[in-house]
Amino acid sequence: MDLTKTYEWEFDLEEYTMTTDVSEDYLARMKTGKTADEEEIIKDIAIERTDIRPETLRMCNQLMGDKIIQKLCEGYIVSTQTATYVPSITGVFMGSTGNVDSTKNLCIVNISNSQALRKALKNVKPKFSGLVRTMGGARIALVRDVRTKKTDGTITPGGMIDVTGSNIRCLNADGSDVGVIRFLNADTRAEVATVDAAELGMNDPSHLMFNAPALDEGAYILQIETYFSNATTLLKQPRLIDYPVTLYVGERPSTGGGEEEEERPGGL
């Protein structure tokens, strides 16, 4: 890593809804890139270091990962270039006998930034995008097709759809279930179909599950219309929440790493 270079993390501003008496406070919502998996990192290194074969990097990474896991299971604290791993046991023990409650006393690992990573982060500066989100923190974060387990935007007509996010509980103006969950044509934004209340299996502030309508092959936008604000407050006007990733019935077209790839989980 070039420690002489300055990096930027772009962010939007999002309303901070935990304070009811202050109306001008916001939180930063990071605009992250797509997830860099092991293969992408190996590919980048192989391009920069032509003297190292990708198979060698892959094998070394696997050996390192296996050894780190082994050492942690043996109770070691493990320190690497990027993180420090500290074994820990959760929960409270009643009495001095040390009896373990398997539902409360769990073996976990706490992970913190390494010294090298903390030093590198000093070269990263926040950069405001200029966008202020006035949605009360409401957003659809991820749509998953339950049958195929895919989160790339492809969905199955009539299949179960798992939606997670923030403040997405779908309510009518009187607080009753359910508001409107609709699918729009991605090009014209014309309403194509809505989800019947009988098809809604879960309707929580951070989690919806429902059976998708019998959509034809094509591209769609998922939109939630709701009056939900928080557990005790309803909105005076309905809020429209769009999923920023286009959904597809049928084959998902290749974007070549364009905008929709970047808007996947971990992005907006």
N, C-alpha and C positions, 0 to 999 in steps of 0.2 A: 504494500500500500504506500502511496506517495503522501507522506506526512507534511509536505510543503504545499499541497493542494487544499483548497477550501471547497467543501461540499455543501449542498443545500438540501434541506428537507422542506418541501412545499406543503403548506397547510391551508385549509379553509377555517373560518370561524363558525362555531356552532353554539347556539343558545345554551347557557348553563341553567338547567331547569330545577336544580336542587335549592336555589334561593328564590323565595317567593316575594321578598321585599326589595329585591334589586333587579332591575329590568335590563341593565346594560352590561351584564357580565357574560363572557363567552369562553368556550374551550377551543383548543386547537384540534382539528380533525385532520390527521395526517393523510396526504395523498400518496400512498405507497405504490410502488411498482408491483408487477406480478411476482409471484413467489419464485425465488431462485432455488431449484432443487439440486440434489447432489450432482446429477448429470450436467446441468448447466454450469455449475461451478467447475467441474472437471474439464468441461469443454473450454471454458475461459482460460484456465491454467495451462492447458495443452497448447492453446494458441500463443500464450505469452512465453511458455517454456517448451520450445520444440524439442528439447533434449529429453523430455519426460513423456513416456507413452501414456495415453489415457488409461490403458489396462493396469499400468503400474499405480497410477493415482487411485484408481478404483479399488485395487487390492489393498493399498496402504490405508485408505479411508475405512475400509471394512475392518481391517485388523485393529486400527485405532479405536473404532467404535466398539468393537467386541471387547477389547481390553479395558476400555473405560467402564463399560457396563459391569464387567467382572470385578474390577477394583471397587466400584461402588457397592456391589452386592456383598463384597467382603468387608465393607465398612470403612474404606479409605475415603479421605477427602481428595478429590481429583482436581488439579489445576491445569488448564490447557491455554492455548494462545487466545481463545475467545471467552472462556467462561471458567468459573470455579464451581464445582459441584460438591455440596455438603449433605451427607446422609442425615436424616432426622426421623423422629418418631412422633406422630401426632397424638393429640388427645391428652386427657387427664387420667391419672391412675388413682383409684380410690383405695386408701389404706397403704400400708408399707410392705405388702406381700409381693407386689410386682405382677399381680395377675393381669394378663393381657386380654383386653376386650377387642376381638377381631373386627368389630364394627367401628371402633373409635381409635384404637392404637394401630395406626398404619405406618408402614415403612415407606418414606417418601424421600425425594432428593430436592433440595433447594438449590437454585441456580442463580448466580450473580455474574455481573460483568467482570471480566478479567482486568488487570491493570493495563494491559496493552489496548484493550477495547476502550477503556475509559480515556486513555490518552488520545486514541484516534478520534473519539467523539468530540474532542475539543476543536477539531477541524470542521465540524458540522455546524452550520448556521441555519436557524429557522427562516423561511421565506414565505411571507403572506401572499396567497394567490389573488387576493382581492375579492374573493367570494365569501359572503356571509350567509349562512344557512339559517333561515327563519322558520324552521320546521319543528322547533321545540325538541330537537334531538331525534325526531322521528326519521327512520330510514329502514329500508329493506337491505339487509346485509348479504344474504345468501339464499338462493333457491336450489333445492336439491330434489332430483327425481328419485323417489324412494325405490322404485323397481330397478332402475339401472345403477343407482348410487352416483350418478353423474351430477356435477355442479358446473358444467361448461355451458349451460344455457339450453341444452336439449331436454325436452320433456315429452312424456308419453300421454297422448289423449286418453282421458278416462282414468289415468293412473294417479296415485297419491303423490302430492307435492308437499314438500317440507320447506317452510319459509321461516327464516330467523331474522331478527333485527331489533330495533328499539321503538317502543311506543307504536306498535303496529296492530294492537288489538282492534278488531273491526266492530264498531258500535254504531247504532242509529242515534239520532238526535236526543231520544229519550233515555239513552243508555242501555237499550236492549240489544241483544244479538239479532241479527248481524247487520253491519253496514253494507258496503258494496265491494266485492272483489271482482274486478273485471279484467278482461284481456282486450287490448287494443291492437289494431293493425299497426305494425311498426312503421309503415310508410305514411299512412294517412291519419293515424291516431283515431280512426273510427272505431266505435265499440263493436266488438265481434261477439263476445260471450260474457256472461257473468256466472259466478259460482252460487249455486243454490244453497240455502242455509242447511239443508239436509246433508249436503256433501261436506260440511265443515266439521272436522273431527277435533280440532283444537283451536282455541281462540284466546291466546294469552298476550300480554304486552310485548313479549319478545319471541313468540312462537305461534305460528299458524300451521295447520295441516288440513288439506282438503283434496278432494278428487278433482282433477282438471276436467274442464268441459271437453266434449268431443270435437276438438279443433281440427281443421283441415291442415294439410302441410303448408308451412309458411313461417313468417317471422312475426313475433308478437311482443307487446309491452305489458307487463303485469302492473296493475294499478290497484291500490287500496284506497277506498274512500271511507273515512272514519271521523267520528266526533270525539274519539278518545284522546285525553290529555294526560291524566294520571288516575290513580286509584279513586280520587275523590272529586275530580273536576272534569267536566265535559266542555268541549269547544263550542263557541257560539256559531261558528261556521265550519263546515266539513273540511277536513284536511285531505289533500290528494298526495299519496306517496307512490312514486314510480320506482320500479327496480331499474337501476342504471344499466343493466346488462340485457341485451335483446335475447328473448327466448325463441327457440326454434322447435317446430314439429317437423320431423323428417331430418335430413342430413344438414348439419350445421356447416355453413360455408366457411372456407378457410379465410382468415383475416390477415394472414401474413404478419402477425404480431402487432396489429393495429390497435385502435382505441378500445375495442370491446375486450381484447385479451387483457389489456392493462386495467380495465375496470372490474376485473374479477375480484374474489374475496381478498380482503386486505387492502383494497383500494378505497373508493368512496364509501 
